[in-house]
Amino acid sequence: MARGAEGCVALDMSKFFDTNYHYLVPELEDGWVARPNFTHVLDRVARCQATIGKEASVPIIIGPVTFLCLARGPGASAPLAERLQRVLPAYRALLGQLKAMQVPEVQVHEPYLVTSQAHGLRADVEGAYAALAAEGVPIHLATYYDDLGAAYPWVVALPVAAVGLDFLGVPGAAEANCTLELIKTHGFPAGKRMGAGVVDGRSVWADTGLAGALLSELRTLGVSNLCIQPSAPLQHLPLDVTMELELPESLRARLGFAVQKLGELVRVAAAAGTATTLSDLASYRPKELPFEIEADKYVRSEPFNCRRDKQIAMPAFPTTSIGSFPQTADVRRLRLQYKQGRISRAEYDRGIASHTGFVIGIQESLGMDVLVHGESERTDMVEYFGQALEGMLFTQHGWVQSYGSRYVRPPLIVGDIAFTHPMTVDEFKVAQALTRRPVKGMLTGPVTILNWSFPRRDITRRAQALQLALALRQEVAALEAAGCRVVQVDEPALREGLPLKSSRWAAYLGWAVDAFRLSTAVAAPATQVVTHLCYSDFQDIMAAIDNMDADVLTIENSRSGDDMVRALAASRYGRDIGPGVYDVHSPVVPSVEFMKAKIRSFVATGILDGRLDRIWVNPDCGLKTRGWEETIPALRNMVQAAAEMRAELAGGAPAPSPASGGVEGAFPTTSQYGGGGGGGACPCCPLR
C-alpha cells in the first residue's frame, strides 16, 4: 500500500490536516465491506496492560467520521450515513473486544470535527456515536488542531464520557482560538469530563503561564471535572530538550519538547486555581509587525503573457526533475566528515562539486532538457536554508516524524530572520559551468520554510513569512546575477498551512501568496520562476495558485489520478504545468508505456489548449530517497516517453536514445534555450 508494486499504484499520500505529518489515504471501492483484523491492535493493548496495568492502559483509535471523511475512491462518494453503516459494525466489534479486556476507556480521535465541513454532519455523527456508546465502553472523544466552531454545542453533547478540546490552535496564528469563548457562550455539560488542551502540543516553546490562566477561566465558568492534556498529539514535537547540549542555555530554558510538555501537564494540574485575569490572556496573543514594503515589490515587471516568450524555449514535453538526486552513503559520509572536522572546507567543497558533476553528467547523458545540481550539499530542503539565515537555530536530536520512517529536524525560529550571504550561488555556478543546458537555481519558499519550522509565538506567522520572503528575494537576485535563468522556489507546504475553518482562508492565502510573490517578483522577465506543490489537495485554492504568478507549476500527481490536472484545466490555468509522471516514493521503475499513458492523460484534459511545449514531463518530487539503480532507469524511461510522445503528438523526431551510449547530439544549440520567438505584439515590449 505504501510503496506500490509492479502493476499496482501505491496509496495516495497527503498531509494530515494542517500538519507536516503525511498519511496514506484510505481507498474505498464500490460495494466495499469492512473486514478488519484487529489482532495487532489488541496485542499492543495486552502488552501495555502487562507493562503498566489495566487501569492506565487507554487505547487510541482514529474515529469513524475522520476515517471516512479522509478516504477517497468510488465508495467514498456515497453519503456519510451510508458509509457509516458499513464501518460501524467493525468499530462496535473492536469496542466490544476492548471492553472484554477491561480497558478504563477508549480515546477516539476525531480531528475532522474541528473543520468547517463538520457542522453539516451533525445527524450522521450523532447517530454514529449513539451506536458506539451502546457498547458500554467509556469514550474520550478527542478533538484537536482547532476549536470546534459552530459544531461545539452538539459535539460536547454527544453520548461520550469525555470531550477533549484544543484551547490553543496553530502557534503564531493571528486568529485567536475560540474554545474558551464557545464555553462562555454555550457552557459545558455537567457530569461530563473535559479534556482541557491547555498545554501547547504543537509549539516547542515552554508554557509561560497561559495554561494556568486558561484553567483559572474555566474554574470561573464552573467547569471543575477536568483532565489536563496537550492541545494536540505530541507526535509533532521533538522528544527531549535536555539532549540539546549545543543550544544556548538561555534558549534551552525557554523550550519544551514532548517530555517537557508532560512535565508541564503535571505542574499545571498541581497549580490549578491560581488566579489570573482575562487581561493576562490577551497579552499572550502574537503581535503583528509593521512592514513598509512598496506595492510594486510584489509584482513581476511584466505579466506572464508578455514575459513567457522571453524565457527559455522548449520542445514539446520538455523534461526536467524536481530538484534532489539520490543521497547516497558517499554523500552522507562526506557531510558527516565535514561536520566532525575530519576534512577541511576546501575538501568538502571539492567532494560536493564531484557529486554535482556526476549528477549533471547523468542528466546530460539521458538527454534531459533542464537540469538540476542534485542538492548533494543539503540534508533537508528547510534545514539547509535555516542554517544560513539569521534568526534560525537547529537542534541535534529534534527529529519529528514526517511519514513512515522519514523524520525531519525542523528549525527553531528564535529571532528576526535576515539574509546574511548567498546560499545557493556557488553550487549553481559549479553545475552551470559543466553544461550548456540551463540549470535551475533551487530554493525552498518562505511559506514552506515557515510551515516546516517551529515559529515564534510572540509575532504572527504572517510577519515571519514576510521576513523569510525578504531574505529569499535577495537570494533570487543573487542567482540571477550569477547567470541563472530558471529559479525554482518550492512551496509544497502552501496548502498544508490552510486554516481548518474556511472563514479564515482568505487571510492566510493573502499573506502566503504575498510572501511567495515578494520573494520571486524581483526576477527579470527573462528569468523563469518555477514552483512545486505536492501531497496535499489543492483543487480548492486554484485562485491562490494562479495568483502566485509562477511561470511553471510542477505538481505531485502520480498517486492522485490526474485530479489536480483536471482541476487546473477546468479553471483555465494558463501557465506552464509539470504534472508528475511517476511516483518517487515507490521503488518500482515505471515503463515507457506507463509514462506515455500519463502524458496522454494530461493532454486529454485539455490543459493549456494543446500548448505541448508548456506541458513539462518530470517525476512527482525530489529523488533523494531513491537509489541510483532506480533513478537512472526511471529517468531514462521518462525521457524516452517524452521523446516518443513528442513524435506522436507534436510531429517532432524522437530524441536520440540514451541507451545507445555517449551523449553525441545531446547538447542543444544556444538558440534552443534562448528567448523564444512567436507571440503577438506585447504591450510591455514596444520594440516587438
Secondary structure by P-SEA (a helix, b strand, c coil): ccccccccccccccccccccccccbbbbcccccccccaaaaaaaaaaaaaacccccbbbbbbcaaaaaaacccccccccaaaaaaacaaaaaaaaaaaaaacccbbbbbcccccccccccaaaaaaaaaaaaaccccccbbbbcccccccaaaaaaaccccbbbbbccccccccccccaaaaaaaccccccccccccccccccccccccaaaaaaaaaaaacccbbbbbcccccccccccccccccccaaaaaacccaaaaaaaaaaaaaaccccccaaaaaaacbbbbbbbccccccccccccccccccccccccccccccccccccaaaaaaaaaaaaccccaaaaaaaaaaaaaaaaaaaaaaccccccccccccccaaaaaaaacccbbbbccccccccccbbbbbbbbccbbbbcccccaaaaaaaaaacccccccccccaaaaaaaccccccccaaaaaaaaaaaaaaaaaaaaaacccbbbbbcccccccccccccaaaaaaaaaaaaaaaacccccccbbbbbbbcccccccaaaaaaaccccbbbbbcccccaaaaaaaaaaccccccccccccccccccccaaaaaaaaaaaaaacccccccccbbbbcccccccccaaaaaaaaaaaaaaaaaaaaacccccccccccccccccccccccccccccccccccccccc
